[in-house]
Each structure stands twice: as C-alpha cells, then as structure tokens.
Amino acid sequence: MIQIKIFEALEKYELAISKLYKTYSDLCPEFSNFWSHLSEDEEVHASWVRSLGVLAKNGILRFDSSRFNIKPIETSIEYVNDVRIKAPERKPDIILFLSIALDLENSIIEKNFYKVVSNDEPDMAKIFMDLSNGAEHHSEAVQNLRTKILIDRKK
C-alpha cells in the first residue's frame, strides 16, 4: 500500500537527517552539543512517523496519498545521504552545514507533512502538530546560530 510506503520513506528521511546531524557533530566539536541535540530530535521524529505508519497499516489513519508523492521523499533521502557521505571529505564549514540544515528544515517535506494526513483523533492531531513545530524549532535554532556566527565573524 502506497500510504505505508510513504510513512516508511518519511521515517527513513528523518533518520537520514539524524545521521547527517550526527556527522556534523563529529566534524564540528565546538558545536557538537547543538548537532547532537538536533540529531536526537530527528530520531524522535522518526519514531513518531514509524508509529503513524503502524496506525495507517491498521486502518486507523485516513491518508490522502495523492497529496504526497513518494518520489521527492526518496530524492531527498538520496540527497541527505550524499551530503553526509561527502561532508568528511572537505574542511568542516559550520556556515555551510547550517545552511544545508536550514534548507532541510524548511523543506516541504518537513513543513507540510502533517497537513496531508487527516484523523479525528486529537492525539493524532497533536503528533502532526508536534512534527511541524519540531521542524520550525530546528529552523529557528539553525538560523539563530548561523546569524550569530556570521555576526561574530564580522567583528
């Protein structure tokens, strides 16, 4: 069923981002706590998506799969994995890492995921909102750190 494949792909996407942030943590010891925190959050998001996939498999969630194409998710996973693999090949660049993270957190997948699923369960609506809020929080944190570093470099 395509709905289940979409949830599986979204889980893989969240885990790919988590691994990327873990790589950034390893490459930038000065910002290790920042990246580790984001990585852990993405693992939590993946677990939420996994649980939603189980609910979809059991027919509890109504999901309009026509509003969410799996191909862009798969392409995004490939992109994130490619960036992660290539990251250690160059000198660590915190601004580049933050810019990539900002793009990921602002992506359609991160921001609009919760809008494609409908359910009458209030608990489900909370999970969808939490996923959206998590992406928004990450986006703000990444942008704030990026801005701070750029300002500090101009001093």
N, C-alpha and C positions, 0 to 999 in steps of 0.2 A: 504494500500500500504506500502510495506516494507521501501521505501525511507522515508516516513513521520514518520514511527516509529523510524527510525534511528535518524532523527533530533530531535524528541521528547526525545529519550533516551540521546542524546548528551546535550540537554538543561537541563535535569534532572541531568546529570553528572556535568555540570558547576555549577548548583545550589547546588548540594551536596558538592562540593569543597568550594563554598562560605560559606555554613553553617559550614563546618569544620574550615575554617579560622576564622570565627566569634567566634566559640568556643575557638579556640586558643587565640584570642584577649581577651576574657573574663577570660581565665585561666592564662594569662601572661600579667598583667597590664603594666609591664615595656616595653613590645613590642606591646602594644595594637594598636598604630597607624600603625605599619608595617602590622599586620594581618588584621586590618580593611581596609586598602588600598587594599590589595590583595583580600579580600572578595568582596569589591565593584567592583573591576575589573572583578571578575568572574561573578558577576551579569550582568555586561555589556556584557560579552562574551555570557552569556545565552540569553540575548535579541537579540544579533546578530544571534545566532543559531535559535532562535524562528522565526525571520524574514526570515531566509533562508528556514525554514520548510514551511512557508506560500508560498514562491516562488516555492518550489518543488511541493506543493499541487496544485498550479495553472499552473504547467507545464512549468514554466519559466526556472527552473534549470534542467540540464541533470545530472543524478547521477547514477554512476555505483555501485549499492548496493552490487554487488558480491565482491567488493574490501574492504568492510567494514562490518564485521559481528556484528550483534547487541548483541550477547551473551557476548563478552568481555566487552562491554559497560555496560550491566546490571550487570555483575560481579563486575566491577569497582565501580559502584554506591553502590552496597551492601557493598563492602569493605570500601569505604569512609564513608558511614553511620555508619558502625560498629565501625570504628576508632573514629568517632565523639562521638558516644554514650559512648564509653569506656574511652575517654580522661579524663573526670572529676573524674573518679574512682581512679586515681593514682596521685601521686605528679607531678605537672607540670614540664616537662623536655623540655626546649627550643630546645636542640640539637635533641632530638627525634622528636619533632614537625617539626623542619626544615628539618630533614632527610625524614620524610614522605612527606612533601610538595615538596621537591626536586624530590622524586620518582614520585609523581603525575604529576608535571610539565614536567618531562622528559618522561612521558609515551607515548606510540604510539598514543593513542587517542589524547592527547594534541598536539603532534608534527606533526602528519600526516593527521589530519582531512582535512585540506584544499586541500590536494593532490587528494582526491577521488572524488571531485566534479569538473565538467567542465562546463564552460559557456563562451559565447563570450562577455558578458557584462564586461567592465572594472571596473565598480563599484563592481561587484561580486568578481572579482579577488582581489580587494582591501580588501574586508571584509575577504576573505580567508587568505590573507597575514597578515592582522591585527590580526587575531586569532592566527596564527603561531607566529608572533612577540610578542604577548602578553604572550604566554607560554614561549618563550625564555627570555623575560624580567623578568618574575617571577622567572624562573630558576636561572638566574644570580643574582637577588636580594636575593633570598633564600640562594644560595651558598655563596655569599659575606658575608651575616650576619652570617651564620654558621661558616665560616672561621674566621671572626673577633672574635666571641665569643670563639672559640677554642684557638685562639692565646692569647686572654686576660686571659683565664683560666690558661695558662702555665706560665704567668708572676708571 
